[in-house]
């Protein structure tokens, strides 16, 4: 049940994440600066989750100190990555930018390997297949591509991948809503000051807010389902399943933005779908041994994964 729950959560997260570049690009086109977009969506999603937890589930506020440090580290890394993502999105089209960003499973394998989690042969095969699929999908002959935007998007991809194994460590002992809250709080502590220090631009004239509100809701829902997936099937498998967001982005591009795909790109989409379906044959990840660069995050004992920490009366 836990694995199926994780797979469903990861797929749902991918659907929400697939909407991110659509809402984000629309907000930028309608006058919001990239840093304003990321600051608004992160702070608003954080406030929404905090209010819901304060009203309905206050026990989720408790977290052990080392777990809080892990969430702070992951949130800071992902916050910086978000700044790079939206700055790149301001220079690239939504589809090409997000397709480049979707190389993050390759980076997840690197970070997880450094944490002494050896990928299985099937995982390596799926990564090779997914990477080849992304190469085909991004093989668009539409002229020059902004290389600064490409580099920014790859940095964002690597940083997003880095925060997954960090949060996976925390999720061994902490419920997903708690990890989501403190990670978003840490992200807000990065992106909001960045807006006031480096940007402070506000759109002139009548401001259309629905893309920012949509992006906020997508961020809120995708984070909850993302960390639920990481909790049950691990960061690497969640990242591979998360490639399903490409299908959402491409589908919306076809229906909403009237984009067209070449035969090679359709071959790439087919390869990506095969890579996603192979998750059913994956075995649970195991750690190679004690240690690893994230070992400091784990407390010395385990507790049931879905029971909130803190006093129970």
C-alpha positions in Angstrom: 0.0 0.0 0.0 2.8 2.4 0.9 4.4 2.1 -2.5 1.2 2.5 -4.4 0.4 5.5 -2.3 3.8 7.0 -3.1 3.4 6.3 -6.9 -0.1 8.0 -7.0 1.2 11.0 -5.0 4.2 11.3 -7.3 2.0 11.2 -10.4 -0.4 13.8 -8.9 2.6 16.0 -8.1 3.7 15.7 -11.7 0.3 16.9 -12.9 0.5 20.0 -10.8 4.1 20.7 -11.6 3.3 20.4 -15.3 1.1 23.5 -14.8 3.9 25.5 -13.3 5.6 26.8 -16.5 2.2 27.6 -18.0 1.1 29.8 -15.1 4.6 31.2 -14.5 5.2 32.2 -18.1 1.7 33.8 -18.4 2.4 35.9 -15.3 5.7 37.0 -16.7 4.1 37.9 -20.1 1.5 39.9 -18.3 4.0 42.1 -16.5 5.3 40.4 -13.3 9.1 40.1 -13.1 10.5 36.6 -12.7 11.7 37.2 -9.2 8.3 38.8 -8.2 6.6 35.7 -9.5 8.7 33.3 -7.5 8.5 35.5 -4.3 4.7 35.8 -4.6 3.9 32.2 -5.3 6.2 30.8 -2.6 5.2 33.2 0.2 1.5 32.8 -0.6 1.7 29.0 -0.7 3.5 29.0 2.6 0.9 31.3 4.2 -1.9 29.1 2.9 -0.3 25.9 4.3 0.5 27.5 7.7 -3.0 28.8 8.1 -4.5 25.3 7.4 -2.1 23.6 9.8 -2.8 26.1 12.6 -6.6 25.6 12.2 -6.8 21.8 11.6 -3.5 20.0 12.5 -1.3 21.9 14.9 0.5 18.7 15.8 2.2 19.0 12.4 4.1 22.1 13.7 6.4 19.9 15.7 9.7 18.8 14.2 13.0 17.6 15.8 15.9 20.2 15.6 18.0 18.2 13.2 15.0 17.6 10.9 14.3 21.4 11.0 17.9 22.0 10.0 17.5 19.5 7.1 14.3 21.3 5.9 16.0 24.7 6.2 18.9 23.4 4.0 16.6 21.8 1.5 14.4 24.9 1.4 17.4 27.3 0.9 18.7 25.1 -1.9 15.4 24.9 -3.6 14.7 28.6 -3.1 17.9 29.5 -4.9 16.9 27.0 -7.6 13.5 28.6 -8.0 15.1 32.0 -8.6 17.2 30.5 -11.4 14.1 28.6 -12.8 11.9 31.7 -13.1 14.8 33.9 -14.4 15.4 31.2 -17.1 11.7 31.1 -17.8 11.8 34.8 -18.6 14.3 34.0 -21.3 13.0 30.7 -22.7 9.7 29.4 -23.9 7.7 27.5 -21.3 7.9 24.2 -23.1 11.7 24.3 -23.9 12.6 25.7 -20.5 10.6 23.0 -18.6 11.9 20.2 -20.8 15.5 21.2 -19.9 14.5 21.4 -16.2 13.2 17.9 -16.4 16.7 16.5 -16.6 16.7 16.6 -12.8 16.5 12.8 -12.4 20.0 12.6 -13.7 21.2 14.9 -11.0 19.1 13.0 -8.4 21.1 9.9 -9.2 24.4 11.8 -8.6 23.3 13.2 -5.3 21.8 9.9 -4.1 25.0 8.0 -5.1 27.0 10.5 -3.0 24.7 9.6 -0.1 25.6 5.9 -0.6 22.3 4.9 -2.3 23.2 2.8 -5.3 20.8 3.0 -8.2 19.5 -0.3 -9.5 20.2 -1.4 -13.1 16.6 -0.8 -14.0 16.8 2.7 -12.6 19.9 3.4 -14.7 18.1 2.0 -17.7 15.1 4.3 -17.1 17.3 7.3 -16.7 19.1 6.6 -19.9 15.8 6.1 -21.7 14.3 9.3 -20.1 17.4 11.3 -21.0 17.3 10.1 -24.6 13.6 10.9 -24.7 14.2 14.5 -23.5 17.0 15.0 -26.1 14.5 14.0 -28.8 11.7 16.2 -27.3 13.9 19.2 -27.1 15.2 18.8 -30.7 13.3 21.8 -31.9 14.6 23.7 -35.0 13.2 27.0 -34.1 16.4 29.1 -34.3 18.9 30.1 -31.7 18.2 29.3 -28.0 19.3 31.7 -25.2 22.3 29.9 -23.7 22.2 32.0 -20.6 18.6 30.8 -20.0 19.7 27.2 -20.7 22.5 27.4 -18.1 20.2 29.0 -15.6 17.6 26.2 -16.1 20.2 23.4 -15.7 21.4 25.0 -12.5 17.8 25.1 -11.3 17.4 21.5 -12.3 20.5 20.4 -10.3 19.4 22.4 -7.2 15.9 20.9 -7.3 17.4 17.5 -7.5 19.7 18.2 -4.6 16.8 19.1 -2.2 15.0 15.8 -2.8 17.5 13.4 -1.1 17.8 15.9 1.8 14.1 15.9 2.4 14.0 12.2 1.9 16.2 11.9 4.9 13.9 14.1 7.0 10.8 12.2 5.8 12.0 9.0 7.4 10.7 10.4 10.7 8.5 13.4 9.9 5.1 13.6 8.2 5.0 15.1 4.7 2.9 18.2 5.7 5.5 19.2 8.3 8.4 18.8 5.9 6.4 20.8 3.3 5.7 23.6 5.7 9.3 24.1 7.0 10.8 23.7 3.5 8.4 26.3 2.1 9.2 28.6 5.0 12.9 28.3 4.2 12.3 28.9 0.5 10.4 32.1 1.4 13.3 33.2 3.6 15.4 33.1 0.4 13.1 34.4 -2.4 11.3 37.2 -0.6 14.5 39.1 0.5 15.9 38.4 -3.0 12.9 40.2 -4.5 13.4 43.3 -2.3 17.2 43.4 -2.7 17.5 42.7 -6.5 14.2 43.5 -8.1 11.3 45.4 -6.4 9.6 45.8 -9.8 5.8 45.8 -9.9 3.7 45.7 -13.1 2.3 48.9 -14.3 -1.4 49.5 -15.1 -4.1 46.9 -14.3 -2.5 43.8 -12.8 -4.0 40.4 -13.7 -3.6 38.1 -10.7 -5.1 34.8 -11.8 -1.8 33.3 -13.2 -0.1 34.1 -9.8 -3.0 32.6 -7.8 -3.0 29.5 -10.0 0.7 29.2 -9.6 0.3 29.5 -5.8 -2.3 26.7 -5.6 -0.2 24.5 -7.9 2.9 25.1 -5.7 0.9 24.3 -2.5 -0.6 21.1 -3.9 2.5 19.9 -5.7 4.7 20.2 -2.6 2.4 18.2 -0.4 2.1 15.4 -3.0 5.8 15.6 -3.9 7.0 14.9 -0.4 4.3 12.2 0.2 5.8 10.5 -2.9 9.3 10.9 -1.6 8.3 9.5 1.7 7.0 6.2 0.3 9.1 5.5 -2.8 12.2 7.7 -2.4 13.6 10.7 -4.1 15.0 9.0 -7.1 11.8 7.2 -8.1 9.7 10.3 -7.4 11.9 12.3 -9.7 11.5 9.7 -12.5 7.8 9.6 -12.0 7.8 13.4 -11.9 8.9 13.4 -15.6 5.2 12.9 -16.2 4.8 16.6 -15.8 6.3 16.9 -19.3 3.2 15.2 -20.7 1.0 17.8 -18.9 3.1 20.7 -20.2 3.2 19.3 -23.8 -0.5 18.6 -23.7 -1.4 22.1 -22.6 1.0 23.4 -25.2 -0.9 21.6 -27.9 -4.4 22.5 -26.6 -3.9 25.9 -25.1 -0.9 27.4 -26.9 -1.5 25.7 -30.3 2.0 24.3 -30.4 3.0 21.4 -32.8 5.4 18.6 -32.3 7.7 16.8 -34.8 7.7 13.1 -35.3 11.0 12.8 -33.4 9.4 14.6 -30.5 6.6 12.2 -30.4 9.1 9.3 -30.4 10.7 11.0 -27.4 7.3 11.3 -25.6 6.7 7.5 -26.2 10.2 6.7 -24.6 9.4 8.9 -21.7 6.1 7.2 -21.0 7.8 3.8 -21.2 10.4 5.0 -18.6 7.5 6.1 -16.3 5.6 2.8 -16.6 8.7 0.8 -15.6 8.4 2.1 -12.1 6.1 -0.8 -11.3 9.1 -3.1 -11.5 11.4 -1.1 -9.2 12.4 -2.5 -5.8 12.6 -0.4 -2.7 15.8 1.6 -2.5 18.4 0.4 0.1 21.3 2.3 1.5 24.8 0.8 0.9 25.9 1.2 4.5 26.3 3.6 7.3 27.4 7.1 6.7 26.7 9.2 3.6 26.8 12.9 3.3 23.3 13.3 4.6 23.7 10.9 7.6 23.7 13.7 10.1 20.0 14.4 9.4 18.7 11.1 10.8 18.0 10.7 14.5 19.3 7.4 16.1 15.9 5.8 16.1 12.9 5.3 13.9 9.2 6.0 14.5 6.2 5.1 12.4 6.3 7.3 9.4 2.8 8.7 9.4 2.5 9.6 13.1 3.1 13.3 13.8 5.9 14.1 16.3 5.1 15.8 19.5 3.0 15.2 22.7 -0.3 13.3 22.3 -3.1 13.9 24.8 
